[in-house]
Amino acid sequence: MSFADDSFDVVLSLLCLHNIAGETEREIACHEIARVLKPAGTALLSNYTNTAEYAKALAQAGLNVEKPKSYLLDAYGLMWMVVAIKIGL
């Protein structure tokens, strides 16, 4: 991403990351999300498939994964969600 480090208070990814081909590329995307989050910022990622790989990548990038397996039932089915906070002031 062409954004500076620590640019955003919140990064919201709803049903997006599964469109990135390859687990390594999705891991890179999660690391980029962590990079652009401000300290104490929140990342919320969701998908209709298991989000465990996102939780793992965000934790590896230094975020505190607070809700690695949250669920929300919507009109299309069960949505998996990850909530992570960037540690810092």
PyMOL Python script that loads the backbone (N, CA, C, O; Angstrom):
from pymol import cmd

cmd.read_pdbstr("""\
ATOM      1  N   MET A   1       0.849  -1.181   0.000  1.00  0.00           N
ATOM      2  CA  MET A   1       0.000   0.000   0.000  1.00  0.00           C
ATOM      3  C   MET A   1       0.887   1.234   0.000  1.00  0.00           C
ATOM      4  O   MET A   1       1.993   1.210   0.541  1.00  0.00           O
ATOM      5  N   SER A   2       0.425   2.265  -0.580  1.00  0.00           N
ATOM      6  CA  SER A   2       1.221   3.488  -0.652  1.00  0.00           C
ATOM      7  C   SER A   2       0.899   4.454   0.483  1.00  0.00           C
ATOM      8  O   SER A   2       1.097   5.661   0.338  1.00  0.00           O
ATOM      9  N   PHE A   3       0.413   3.951   1.596  1.00  0.00           N
ATOM     10  CA  PHE A   3       0.122   4.783   2.758  1.00  0.00           C
ATOM     11  C   PHE A   3       1.305   4.737   3.713  1.00  0.00           C
ATOM     12  O   PHE A   3       2.028   3.743   3.783  1.00  0.00           O
ATOM     13  N   ALA A   4       1.491   5.834   4.450  1.00  0.00           N
ATOM     14  CA  ALA A   4       2.562   5.896   5.442  1.00  0.00           C
ATOM     15  C   ALA A   4       2.249   4.974   6.616  1.00  0.00           C
ATOM     16  O   ALA A   4       1.091   4.640   6.865  1.00  0.00           O
ATOM     17  N   ASP A   5       3.287   4.570   7.327  1.00  0.00           N
ATOM     18  CA  ASP A   5       3.097   3.803   8.557  1.00  0.00           C
ATOM     19  C   ASP A   5       2.200   4.589   9.502  1.00  0.00           C
ATOM     20  O   ASP A   5       2.215   5.819   9.501  1.00  0.00           O
ATOM     21  N   ASP A   6       1.420   3.880  10.305  1.00  0.00           N
ATOM     22  CA  ASP A   6       0.602   4.497  11.357  1.00  0.00           C
ATOM     23  C   ASP A   6      -0.353   5.566  10.817  1.00  0.00           C
ATOM     24  O   ASP A   6      -0.440   6.657  11.380  1.00  0.00           O
ATOM     25  N   SER A   7      -1.057   5.264   9.745  1.00  0.00           N
ATOM     26  CA  SER A   7      -1.942   6.239   9.093  1.00  0.00           C
ATOM     27  C   SER A   7      -3.400   6.174   9.536  1.00  0.00           C
ATOM     28  O   SER A   7      -4.088   7.195   9.507  1.00  0.00           O
ATOM     29  N   PHE A   8      -3.890   5.009   9.942  1.00  0.00           N
ATOM     30  CA  PHE A   8      -5.326   4.835  10.142  1.00  0.00           C
ATOM     31  C   PHE A   8      -5.663   4.364  11.555  1.00  0.00           C
ATOM     32  O   PHE A   8      -4.939   3.565  12.149  1.00  0.00           O
ATOM     33  N   ASP A   9      -6.771   4.874  12.077  1.00  0.00           N
ATOM     34  CA  ASP A   9      -7.286   4.421  13.371  1.00  0.00           C
ATOM     35  C   ASP A   9      -7.976   3.066  13.246  1.00  0.00           C
ATOM     36  O   ASP A   9      -7.943   2.258  14.173  1.00  0.00           O
ATOM     37  N   VAL A  10      -8.595   2.826  12.108  1.00  0.00           N
ATOM     38  CA  VAL A  10      -9.348   1.587  11.870  1.00  0.00           C
ATOM     39  C   VAL A  10      -9.089   1.111  10.443  1.00  0.00           C
ATOM     40  O   VAL A  10      -9.053   1.909   9.506  1.00  0.00           O
ATOM     41  N   VAL A  11      -8.913  -0.187  10.295  1.00  0.00           N
ATOM     42  CA  VAL A  11      -8.899  -0.818   8.977  1.00  0.00           C
ATOM     43  C   VAL A  11     -10.012  -1.861   8.990  1.00  0.00           C
ATOM     44  O   VAL A  11     -10.037  -2.752   9.839  1.00  0.00           O
ATOM     45  N   LEU A  12     -10.920  -1.738   8.047  1.00  0.00           N
ATOM     46  CA  LEU A  12     -12.072  -2.624   7.942  1.00  0.00           C
ATOM     47  C   LEU A  12     -11.994  -3.367   6.611  1.00  0.00           C
ATOM     48  O   LEU A  12     -11.958  -2.750   5.547  1.00  0.00           O
ATOM     49  N   SER A  13     -11.967  -4.670   6.680  1.00  0.00           N
ATOM     50  CA  SER A  13     -11.926  -5.500   5.482  1.00  0.00           C
ATOM     51  C   SER A  13     -13.086  -6.482   5.550  1.00  0.00           C
ATOM     52  O   SER A  13     -13.032  -7.476   6.273  1.00  0.00           O
ATOM     53  N   LEU A  14     -14.122  -6.194   4.797  1.00  0.00           N
ATOM     54  CA  LEU A  14     -15.307  -7.048   4.781  1.00  0.00           C
ATOM     55  C   LEU A  14     -15.340  -7.846   3.481  1.00  0.00           C
ATOM     56  O   LEU A  14     -15.549  -7.294   2.400  1.00  0.00           O
ATOM     57  N   LEU A  15     -15.133  -9.138   3.606  1.00  0.00           N
ATOM     58  CA  LEU A  15     -15.244 -10.054   2.467  1.00  0.00           C
ATOM     59  C   LEU A  15     -14.299  -9.687   1.327  1.00  0.00           C
ATOM     60  O   LEU A  15     -14.679  -9.751   0.158  1.00  0.00           O
ATOM     61  N   CYS A  16     -13.065  -9.302   1.667  1.00  0.00           N
ATOM     62  CA  CYS A  16     -12.107  -8.865   0.645  1.00  0.00           C
ATOM     63  C   CYS A  16     -10.900  -9.785   0.490  1.00  0.00           C
ATOM     64  O   CYS A  16     -10.543 -10.159  -0.627  1.00  0.00           O
ATOM     65  N   LEU A  17     -10.275 -10.149   1.599  1.00  0.00           N
ATOM     66  CA  LEU A  17      -8.964 -10.791   1.527  1.00  0.00           C
ATOM     67  C   LEU A  17      -8.978 -12.132   0.804  1.00  0.00           C
ATOM     68  O   LEU A  17      -7.949 -12.541   0.265  1.00  0.00           O
ATOM     69  N   HIS A  18     -10.103 -12.823   0.778  1.00  0.00           N
ATOM     70  CA  HIS A  18     -10.145 -14.110   0.073  1.00  0.00           C
ATOM     71  C   HIS A  18      -9.940 -13.934  -1.431  1.00  0.00           C
ATOM     72  O   HIS A  18      -9.631 -14.898  -2.131  1.00  0.00           O
ATOM     73  N   ASN A  19     -10.111 -12.713  -1.928  1.00  0.00           N
ATOM     74  CA  ASN A  19      -9.901 -12.435  -3.350  1.00  0.00           C
ATOM     75  C   ASN A  19      -8.427 -12.352  -3.726  1.00  0.00           C
ATOM     76  O   ASN A  19      -8.088 -12.349  -4.909  1.00  0.00           O
ATOM     77  N   ILE A  20      -7.548 -12.286  -2.728  1.00  0.00           N
ATOM     78  CA  ILE A  20      -6.112 -12.270  -2.985  1.00  0.00           C
ATOM     79  C   ILE A  20      -5.658 -13.723  -3.132  1.00  0.00           C
ATOM     80  O   ILE A  20      -5.811 -14.531  -2.216  1.00  0.00           O
ATOM     81  N   ALA A  21      -5.104 -14.035  -4.286  1.00  0.00           N
ATOM     82  CA  ALA A  21      -4.689 -15.415  -4.562  1.00  0.00           C
ATOM     83  C   ALA A  21      -3.442 -15.766  -3.759  1.00  0.00           C
ATOM     84  O   ALA A  21      -2.464 -15.018  -3.764  1.00  0.00           O
ATOM     85  N   GLY A  22      -3.476 -16.880  -3.084  1.00  0.00           N
ATOM     86  CA  GLY A  22      -2.307 -17.391  -2.383  1.00  0.00           C
ATOM     87  C   GLY A  22      -2.242 -16.987  -0.922  1.00  0.00           C
ATOM     88  O   GLY A  22      -2.460 -15.829  -0.566  1.00  0.00           O
ATOM     89  N   GLU A  23      -1.935 -17.975  -0.078  1.00  0.00           N
ATOM     90  CA  GLU A  23      -1.850 -17.722   1.366  1.00  0.00           C
ATOM     91  C   GLU A  23      -0.744 -16.723   1.699  1.00  0.00           C
ATOM     92  O   GLU A  23      -0.922 -15.873   2.572  1.00  0.00           O
ATOM     93  N   THR A  24       0.392 -16.816   1.015  1.00  0.00           N
ATOM     94  CA  THR A  24       1.499 -15.889   1.268  1.00  0.00           C
ATOM     95  C   THR A  24       1.091 -14.462   0.960  1.00  0.00           C
ATOM     96  O   THR A  24       1.426 -13.549   1.714  1.00  0.00           O
ATOM     97  N   GLU A  25       0.377 -14.255  -0.130  1.00  0.00           N
ATOM     98  CA  GLU A  25      -0.057 -12.917  -0.508  1.00  0.00           C
ATOM     99  C   GLU A  25      -1.068 -12.360   0.493  1.00  0.00           C
ATOM    100  O   GLU A  25      -1.050 -11.167   0.797  1.00  0.00           O
ATOM    101  N   ARG A  26      -1.949 -13.222   1.004  1.00  0.00           N
ATOM    102  CA  ARG A  26      -2.906 -12.776   2.033  1.00  0.00           C
ATOM    103  C   ARG A  26      -2.180 -12.434   3.332  1.00  0.00           C
ATOM    104  O   ARG A  26      -2.570 -11.501   4.034  1.00  0.00           O
ATOM    105  N   GLU A  27      -1.135 -13.181   3.652  1.00  0.00           N
ATOM    106  CA  GLU A  27      -0.329 -12.873   4.833  1.00  0.00           C
ATOM    107  C   GLU A  27       0.345 -11.513   4.679  1.00  0.00           C
ATOM    108  O   GLU A  27       0.379 -10.725   5.624  1.00  0.00           O
ATOM    109  N   ILE A  28       0.876 -11.237   3.500  1.00  0.00           N
ATOM    110  CA  ILE A  28       1.485  -9.930   3.225  1.00  0.00           C
ATOM    111  C   ILE A  28       0.452  -8.826   3.396  1.00  0.00           C
ATOM    112  O   ILE A  28       0.757  -7.777   3.962  1.00  0.00           O
ATOM    113  N   ALA A  29      -0.760  -9.048   2.915  1.00  0.00           N
ATOM    114  CA  ALA A  29      -1.827  -8.052   3.061  1.00  0.00           C
ATOM    115  C   ALA A  29      -2.126  -7.784   4.534  1.00  0.00           C
ATOM    116  O   ALA A  29      -2.333  -6.635   4.924  1.00  0.00           O
ATOM    117  N   CYS A  30      -2.150  -8.833   5.350  1.00  0.00           N
ATOM    118  CA  CYS A  30      -2.392  -8.653   6.792  1.00  0.00           C
ATOM    119  C   CYS A  30      -1.261  -7.860   7.436  1.00  0.00           C
ATOM    120  O   CYS A  30      -1.504  -7.027   8.309  1.00  0.00           O
ATOM    121  N   HIS A  31      -0.033  -8.114   7.011  1.00  0.00           N
ATOM    122  CA  HIS A  31       1.101  -7.355   7.544  1.00  0.00           C
ATOM    123  C   HIS A  31       1.012  -5.884   7.125  1.00  0.00           C
ATOM    124  O   HIS A  31       1.379  -4.997   7.895  1.00  0.00           O
ATOM    125  N   GLU A  32       0.534  -5.632   5.932  1.00  0.00           N
ATOM    126  CA  GLU A  32       0.338  -4.248   5.485  1.00  0.00           C
ATOM    127  C   GLU A  32      -0.760  -3.560   6.298  1.00  0.00           C
ATOM    128  O   GLU A  32      -0.637  -2.382   6.634  1.00  0.00           O
ATOM    129  N   ILE A  33      -1.811  -4.277   6.609  1.00  0.00           N
ATOM    130  CA  ILE A  33      -2.866  -3.728   7.467  1.00  0.00           C
ATOM    131  C   ILE A  33      -2.264  -3.323   8.803  1.00  0.00           C
ATOM    132  O   ILE A  33      -2.542  -2.235   9.309  1.00  0.00           O
ATOM    133  N   ALA A  34      -1.440  -4.195   9.375  1.00  0.00           N
ATOM    134  CA  ALA A  34      -0.792  -3.882  10.656  1.00  0.00           C
ATOM    135  C   ALA A  34       0.117  -2.664  10.528  1.00  0.00           C
ATOM    136  O   ALA A  34       0.152  -1.823  11.427  1.00  0.00           O
ATOM    137  N   ARG A  35       0.837  -2.562   9.447  1.00  0.00           N
ATOM    138  CA  ARG A  35       1.776  -1.453   9.244  1.00  0.00           C
ATOM    139  C   ARG A  35       1.070  -0.104   9.196  1.00  0.00           C
ATOM    140  O   ARG A  35       1.552   0.866   9.780  1.00  0.00           O
ATOM    141  N   VAL A  36      -0.055  -0.032   8.512  1.00  0.00           N
ATOM    142  CA  VAL A  36      -0.717   1.264   8.336  1.00  0.00           C
ATOM    143  C   VAL A  36      -1.619   1.651   9.504  1.00  0.00           C
ATOM    144  O   VAL A  36      -2.089   2.787   9.573  1.00  0.00           O
ATOM    145  N   LEU A  37      -1.866   0.712  10.427  1.00  0.00           N
ATOM    146  CA  LEU A  37      -2.669   1.041  11.614  1.00  0.00           C
ATOM    147  C   LEU A  37      -1.873   1.918  12.571  1.00  0.00           C
ATOM    148  O   LEU A  37      -0.684   1.689  12.792  1.00  0.00           O
ATOM    149  N   LYS A  38      -2.533   2.918  13.134  1.00  0.00           N
ATOM    150  CA  LYS A  38      -1.924   3.718  14.193  1.00  0.00           C
ATOM    151  C   LYS A  38      -1.835   2.875  15.463  1.00  0.00           C
ATOM    152  O   LYS A  38      -2.595   1.920  15.623  1.00  0.00           O
ATOM    153  N   PRO A  39      -0.908   3.220  16.374  1.00  0.00           N
ATOM    154  CA  PRO A  39      -0.894   2.541  17.672  1.00  0.00           C
ATOM    155  C   PRO A  39      -2.269   2.652  18.336  1.00  0.00           C
ATOM    156  O   PRO A  39      -2.894   3.712  18.315  1.00  0.00           O
ATOM    157  N   ALA A  40      -2.723   1.572  18.910  1.00  0.00           N
ATOM    158  CA  ALA A  40      -4.050   1.437  19.529  1.00  0.00           C
ATOM    159  C   ALA A  40      -5.169   1.391  18.488  1.00  0.00           C
ATOM    160  O   ALA A  40      -6.346   1.433  18.846  1.00  0.00           O
ATOM    161  N   GLY A  41      -4.814   1.304  17.200  1.00  0.00           N
ATOM    162  CA  GLY A  41      -5.813   1.184  16.144  1.00  0.00           C
ATOM    163  C   GLY A  41      -6.390  -0.220  16.079  1.00  0.00           C
ATOM    164  O   GLY A  41      -5.809  -1.172  16.600  1.00  0.00           O
ATOM    165  N   THR A  42      -7.538  -0.332  15.433  1.00  0.00           N
ATOM    166  CA  THR A  42      -8.272  -1.594  15.366  1.00  0.00           C
ATOM    167  C   THR A  42      -8.371  -2.096  13.931  1.00  0.00           C
ATOM    168  O   THR A  42      -8.666  -1.333  13.010  1.00  0.00           O
ATOM    169  N   ALA A  43      -8.123  -3.382  13.758  1.00  0.00           N
ATOM    170  CA  ALA A  43      -8.354  -4.049  12.475  1.00  0.00           C
ATOM    171  C   ALA A  43      -9.529  -5.004  12.648  1.00  0.00           C
ATOM    172  O   ALA A  43      -9.566  -5.786  13.599  1.00  0.00           O
ATOM    173  N   LEU A  44     -10.472  -4.940  11.743  1.00  0.00           N
ATOM    174  CA  LEU A  44     -11.623  -5.846  11.739  1.00  0.00           C
ATOM    175  C   LEU A  44     -11.683  -6.485  10.358  1.00  0.00           C
ATOM    176  O   LEU A  44     -11.890  -5.801   9.355  1.00  0.00           O
ATOM    177  N   LEU A  45     -11.501  -7.793  10.317  1.00  0.00           N
ATOM    178  CA  LEU A  45     -11.495  -8.533   9.062  1.00  0.00           C
ATOM    179  C   LEU A  45     -12.586  -9.588   9.106  1.00  0.00           C
ATOM    180  O   LEU A  45     -12.764 -10.265  10.119  1.00  0.00           O
ATOM    181  N   SER A  46     -13.312  -9.727   8.014  1.00  0.00           N
ATOM    182  CA  SER A  46     -14.372 -10.732   7.974  1.00  0.00           C
ATOM    183  C   SER A  46     -14.336 -11.485   6.654  1.00  0.00           C
ATOM    184  O   SER A  46     -13.779 -11.024   5.657  1.00  0.00           O
ATOM    185  N   ASN A  47     -14.950 -12.657   6.686  1.00  0.00           N
ATOM    186  CA  ASN A  47     -15.041 -13.481   5.496  1.00  0.00           C
ATOM    187  C   ASN A  47     -16.076 -14.573   5.732  1.00  0.00           C
ATOM    188  O   ASN A  47     -16.473 -14.818   6.871  1.00  0.00           O
ATOM    189  N   TYR A  48     -16.511 -15.222   4.672  1.00  0.00           N
ATOM    190  CA  TYR A  48     -17.423 -16.353   4.807  1.00  0.00           C
ATOM    191  C   TYR A  48     -16.669 -17.667   4.985  1.00  0.00           C
ATOM    192  O   TYR A  48     -17.286 -18.725   5.107  1.00  0.00           O
ATOM    193  N   THR A  49     -15.348 -17.605   5.001  1.00  0.00           N
ATOM    194  CA  THR A  49     -14.529 -18.777   5.294  1.00  0.00           C
ATOM    195  C   THR A  49     -13.756 -18.512   6.576  1.00  0.00           C
ATOM    196  O   THR A  49     -13.681 -17.374   7.038  1.00  0.00           O
ATOM    197  N   ASN A  50     -13.187 -19.553   7.143  1.00  0.00           N
ATOM    198  CA  ASN A  50     -12.450 -19.446   8.394  1.00  0.00           C
ATOM    199  C   ASN A  50     -11.355 -18.382   8.294  1.00  0.00           C
ATOM    200  O   ASN A  50     -10.577 -18.370   7.341  1.00  0.00           O
ATOM    201  N   THR A  51     -11.303 -17.503   9.272  1.00  0.00           N
ATOM    202  CA  THR A  51     -10.357 -16.386   9.271  1.00  0.00           C
ATOM    203  C   THR A  51      -9.125 -16.661  10.133  1.00  0.00           C
ATOM    204  O   THR A  51      -8.401 -15.727  10.478  1.00  0.00           O
ATOM    205  N   ALA A  52      -8.874 -17.917  10.483  1.00  0.00           N
ATOM    206  CA  ALA A  52      -7.739 -18.250  11.353  1.00  0.00           C
ATOM    207  C   ALA A  52      -6.410 -17.804  10.750  1.00  0.00           C
ATOM    208  O   ALA A  52      -5.528 -17.355  11.482  1.00  0.00           O
ATOM    209  N   GLU A  53      -6.246 -17.918   9.428  1.00  0.00           N
ATOM    210  CA  GLU A  53      -4.978 -17.498   8.828  1.00  0.00           C
ATOM    211  C   GLU A  53      -4.786 -15.988   8.963  1.00  0.00           C
ATOM    212  O   GLU A  53      -3.653 -15.528   9.105  1.00  0.00           O
ATOM    213  N   TYR A  54      -5.866 -15.209   8.922  1.00  0.00           N
ATOM    214  CA  TYR A  54      -5.754 -13.762   9.118  1.00  0.00           C
ATOM    215  C   TYR A  54      -5.340 -13.458  10.552  1.00  0.00           C
ATOM    216  O   TYR A  54      -4.480 -12.609  10.787  1.00  0.00           O
ATOM    217  N   ALA A  55      -5.951 -14.148  11.509  1.00  0.00           N
ATOM    218  CA  ALA A  55      -5.618 -13.943  12.925  1.00  0.00           C
ATOM    219  C   ALA A  55      -4.149 -14.255  13.172  1.00  0.00           C
ATOM    220  O   ALA A  55      -3.463 -13.513  13.875  1.00  0.00           O
ATOM    221  N   LYS A  56      -3.669 -15.341  12.599  1.00  0.00           N
ATOM    222  CA  LYS A  56      -2.269 -15.734  12.769  1.00  0.00           C
ATOM    223  C   LYS A  56      -1.333 -14.685  12.174  1.00  0.00           C
ATOM    224  O   LYS A  56      -0.346 -14.309  12.808  1.00  0.00           O
ATOM    225  N   ALA A  57      -1.627 -14.213  10.977  1.00  0.00           N
ATOM    226  CA  ALA A  57      -0.771 -13.221  10.320  1.00  0.00           C
ATOM    227  C   ALA A  57      -0.771 -11.895  11.074  1.00  0.00           C
ATOM    228  O   ALA A  57       0.274 -11.258  11.205  1.00  0.00           O
ATOM    229  N   LEU A  58      -1.932 -11.477  11.570  1.00  0.00           N
ATOM    230  CA  LEU A  58      -2.000 -10.227  12.336  1.00  0.00           C
ATOM    231  C   LEU A  58      -1.206 -10.343  13.634  1.00  0.00           C
ATOM    232  O   LEU A  58      -0.533  -9.394  14.036  1.00  0.00           O
ATOM    233  N   ALA A  59      -1.282 -11.494  14.288  1.00  0.00           N
ATOM    234  CA  ALA A  59      -0.510 -11.709  15.515  1.00  0.00           C
ATOM    235  C   ALA A  59       0.988 -11.698  15.215  1.00  0.00           C
ATOM    236  O   ALA A  59       1.771 -11.131  15.977  1.00  0.00           O
ATOM    237  N   GLN A  60       1.385 -12.320  14.113  1.00  0.00           N
ATOM    238  CA  GLN A  60       2.796 -12.318  13.716  1.00  0.00           C
ATOM    239  C   GLN A  60       3.288 -10.905  13.419  1.00  0.00           C
ATOM    240  O   GLN A  60       4.470 -10.606  13.590  1.00  0.00           O
ATOM    241  N   ALA A  61       2.385 -10.041  12.978  1.00  0.00           N
ATOM    242  CA  ALA A  61       2.733  -8.656  12.668  1.00  0.00           C
ATOM    243  C   ALA A  61       2.724  -7.773  13.915  1.00  0.00           C
ATOM    244  O   ALA A  61       2.979  -6.573  13.826  1.00  0.00           O
ATOM    245  N   GLY A  62       2.431  -8.362  15.076  1.00  0.00           N
ATOM    246  CA  GLY A  62       2.510  -7.619  16.326  1.00  0.00           C
ATOM    247  C   GLY A  62       1.198  -7.109  16.873  1.00  0.00           C
ATOM    248  O   GLY A  62       1.189  -6.396  17.877  1.00  0.00           O
ATOM    249  N   LEU A  63       0.092  -7.452  16.246  1.00  0.00           N
ATOM    250  CA  LEU A  63      -1.201  -7.009  16.760  1.00  0.00           C
ATOM    251  C   LEU A  63      -1.694  -7.962  17.844  1.00  0.00           C
ATOM    252  O   LEU A  63      -1.363  -9.147  17.847  1.00  0.00           O
ATOM    253  N   ASN A  64      -2.479  -7.431  18.750  1.00  0.00           N
ATOM    254  CA  ASN A  64      -3.114  -8.226  19.795  1.00  0.00           C
ATOM    255  C   ASN A  64      -4.464  -8.693  19.256  1.00  0.00           C
ATOM    256  O   ASN A  64      -5.400  -7.901  19.145  1.00  0.00           O
ATOM    257  N   VAL A  65      -4.560  -9.964  18.925  1.00  0.00           N
ATOM    258  CA  VAL A  65      -5.795 -10.511  18.369  1.00  0.00           C
ATOM    259  C   VAL A  65      -6.754 -10.762  19.522  1.00  0.00           C
ATOM    260  O   VAL A  65      -6.569 -11.687  20.313  1.00  0.00           O
ATOM    261  N   GLU A  66      -7.779  -9.928  19.605  1.00  0.00           N
ATOM    262  CA  GLU A  66      -8.714  -9.990  20.725  1.00  0.00           C
ATOM    263  C   GLU A  66      -9.856 -10.961  20.481  1.00  0.00           C
ATOM    264  O   GLU A  66     -10.332 -11.615  21.408  1.00  0.00           O
ATOM    265  N   LYS A  67     -10.282 -11.052  19.263  1.00  0.00           N
ATOM    266  CA  LYS A  67     -11.385 -11.957  18.936  1.00  0.00           C
ATOM    267  C   LYS A  67     -11.010 -12.723  17.677  1.00  0.00           C
ATOM    268  O   LYS A  67     -11.355 -12.309  16.570  1.00  0.00           O
ATOM    269  N   PRO A  68     -10.296 -13.854  17.841  1.00  0.00           N
ATOM    270  CA  PRO A  68      -9.855 -14.576  16.655  1.00  0.00           C
ATOM    271  C   PRO A  68     -10.971 -15.314  15.929  1.00  0.00           C
ATOM    272  O   PRO A  68     -10.832 -15.637  14.750  1.00  0.00           O
ATOM    273  N   LYS A  69     -12.081 -15.588  16.623  1.00  0.00           N
ATOM    274  CA  LYS A  69     -13.161 -16.357  15.993  1.00  0.00           C
ATOM    275  C   LYS A  69     -14.509 -15.820  16.436  1.00  0.00           C
ATOM    276  O   LYS A  69     -15.217 -16.463  17.210  1.00  0.00           O
ATOM    277  N   SER A  70     -14.856 -14.664  15.954  1.00  0.00           N
ATOM    278  CA  SER A  70     -16.197 -14.141  16.199  1.00  0.00           C
ATOM    279  C   SER A  70     -17.064 -14.523  15.012  1.00  0.00           C
ATOM    280  O   SER A  70     -16.557 -14.764  13.916  1.00  0.00           O
ATOM    281  N   TYR A  71     -18.352 -14.576  15.229  1.00  0.00           N
ATOM    282  CA  TYR A  71     -19.269 -14.973  14.170  1.00  0.00           C
ATOM    283  C   TYR A  71     -20.430 -13.992  14.092  1.00  0.00           C
ATOM    284  O   TYR A  71     -20.838 -13.397  15.089  1.00  0.00           O
ATOM    285  N   LEU A  72     -20.940 -13.845  12.899  1.00  0.00           N
ATOM    286  CA  LEU A  72     -22.113 -13.024  12.665  1.00  0.00           C
ATOM    287  C   LEU A  72     -22.947 -13.734  11.611  1.00  0.00           C
ATOM    288  O   LEU A  72     -22.436 -14.099  10.552  1.00  0.00           O
ATOM    289  N   LEU A  73     -24.197 -13.926  11.891  1.00  0.00           N
ATOM    290  CA  LEU A  73     -25.088 -14.552  10.923  1.00  0.00           C
ATOM    291  C   LEU A  73     -25.797 -13.449  10.156  1.00  0.00           C
ATOM    292  O   LEU A  73     -26.496 -12.622  10.742  1.00  0.00           O
ATOM    293  N   ASP A  74     -25.610 -13.442   8.836  1.00  0.00           N
ATOM    294  CA  ASP A  74     -26.310 -12.458   8.015  1.00  0.00           C
ATOM    295  C   ASP A  74     -27.179 -13.190   6.992  1.00  0.00           C
ATOM    296  O   ASP A  74     -27.347 -14.407   7.073  1.00  0.00           O
ATOM    297  N   ALA A  75     -27.718 -12.465   6.051  1.00  0.00           N
ATOM    298  CA  ALA A  75     -28.649 -13.043   5.082  1.00  0.00           C
ATOM    299  C   ALA A  75     -28.006 -14.115   4.203  1.00  0.00           C
ATOM    300  O   ALA A  75     -28.709 -14.947   3.631  1.00  0.00           O
ATOM    301  N   TYR A  76     -26.672 -14.102   4.090  1.00  0.00           N
ATOM    302  CA  TYR A  76     -25.978 -15.037   3.210  1.00  0.00           C
ATOM    303  C   TYR A  76     -25.342 -16.206   3.949  1.00  0.00           C
ATOM    304  O   TYR A  76     -24.857 -17.146   3.319  1.00  0.00           O
ATOM    305  N   GLY A  77     -25.339 -16.159   5.260  1.00  0.00           N
ATOM    306  CA  GLY A  77     -24.752 -17.255   6.033  1.00  0.00           C
ATOM    307  C   GLY A  77     -23.908 -16.753   7.183  1.00  0.00           C
ATOM    308  O   GLY A  77     -24.025 -15.606   7.615  1.00  0.00           O
ATOM    309  N   LEU A  78     -23.059 -17.632   7.665  1.00  0.00           N
ATOM    310  CA  LEU A  78     -22.210 -17.335   8.805  1.00  0.00           C
ATOM    311  C   LEU A  78     -20.961 -16.591   8.353  1.00  0.00           C
ATOM    312  O   LEU A  78     -20.233 -17.064   7.480  1.00  0.00           O
ATOM    313  N   MET A  79     -20.714 -15.429   8.943  1.00  0.00           N
ATOM    314  CA  MET A  79     -19.541 -14.637   8.626  1.00  0.00           C
ATOM    315  C   MET A  79     -18.544 -14.756   9.782  1.00  0.00           C
ATOM    316  O   MET A  79     -18.896 -14.497  10.933  1.00  0.00           O
ATOM    317  N   TRP A  80     -17.316 -15.142   9.483  1.00  0.00           N
ATOM    318  CA  TRP A  80     -16.243 -15.220  10.466  1.00  0.00           C
ATOM    319  C   TRP A  80     -15.591 -13.851  10.568  1.00  0.00           C
ATOM    320  O   TRP A  80     -15.453 -13.150   9.566  1.00  0.00           O
ATOM    321  N   MET A  81     -15.188 -13.467  11.778  1.00  0.00           N
ATOM    322  CA  MET A  81     -14.574 -12.149  11.966  1.00  0.00           C
ATOM    323  C   MET A  81     -13.372 -12.254  12.896  1.00  0.00           C
ATOM    324  O   MET A  81     -13.336 -13.085  13.803  1.00  0.00           O
ATOM    325  N   VAL A  82     -12.386 -11.389  12.647  1.00  0.00           N
ATOM    326  CA  VAL A  82     -11.211 -11.245  13.505  1.00  0.00           C
ATOM    327  C   VAL A  82     -11.136  -9.788  13.917  1.00  0.00           C
ATOM    328  O   VAL A  82     -11.265  -8.894  13.080  1.00  0.00           O
ATOM    329  N   VAL A  83     -10.928  -9.543  15.209  1.00  0.00           N
ATOM    330  CA  VAL A  83     -10.713  -8.191  15.723  1.00  0.00           C
ATOM    331  C   VAL A  83      -9.326  -8.168  16.344  1.00  0.00           C
ATOM    332  O   VAL A  83      -9.009  -8.997  17.197  1.00  0.00           O
ATOM    333  N   ALA A  84      -8.492  -7.213  15.916  1.00  0.00           N
ATOM    334  CA  ALA A  84      -7.130  -7.106  16.435  1.00  0.00           C
ATOM    335  C   ALA A  84      -6.797  -5.643  16.703  1.00  0.00           C
ATOM    336  O   ALA A  84      -7.243  -4.745  15.988  1.00  0.00           O
ATOM    337  N   ILE A  85      -6.007  -5.426  17.742  1.00  0.00           N
ATOM    338  CA  ILE A  85      -5.612  -4.078  18.158  1.00  0.00           C
ATOM    339  C   ILE A  85      -4.099  -3.958  18.033  1.00  0.00           C
ATOM    340  O   ILE A  85      -3.360  -4.861  18.426  1.00  0.00           O
ATOM    341  N   LYS A  86      -3.644  -2.828  17.480  1.00  0.00           N
ATOM    342  CA  LYS A  86      -2.207  -2.575  17.410  1.00  0.00           C
ATOM    343  C   LYS A  86      -1.733  -2.066  18.762  1.00  0.00           C
ATOM    344  O   LYS A  86      -2.253  -1.080  19.283  1.00  0.00           O
ATOM    345  N   ILE A  87      -0.767  -2.732  19.312  1.00  0.00           N
ATOM    346  CA  ILE A  87      -0.244  -2.371  20.623  1.00  0.00           C
ATOM    347  C   ILE A  87       0.552  -1.079  20.505  1.00  0.00           C
ATOM    348  O   ILE A  87       1.331  -0.908  19.567  1.00  0.00           O
ATOM    349  N   GLY A  88       0.359  -0.181  21.443  1.00  0.00           N
ATOM    350  CA  GLY A  88       1.102   1.073  21.446  1.00  0.00           C
ATOM    351  C   GLY A  88       0.299   2.176  22.068  1.00  0.00           C
ATOM    352  O   GLY A  88      -0.856   1.993  22.454  1.00  0.00           O
ATOM    353  N   LEU A  89       0.932   3.338  22.162  1.00  0.00           N
ATOM    354  CA  LEU A  89       0.278   4.500  22.774  1.00  0.00           C
ATOM    355  C   LEU A  89      -0.553   5.251  21.764  1.00  0.00           C
ATOM    356  O   LEU A  89      -1.176   6.257  22.103  1.00  0.00           O
TER     357      LEU A  89
END
""", "prot")
cmd.dss("prot")
cmd.show_as("cartoon", "prot")
cmd.util.cbc("prot")
cmd.orient("prot")
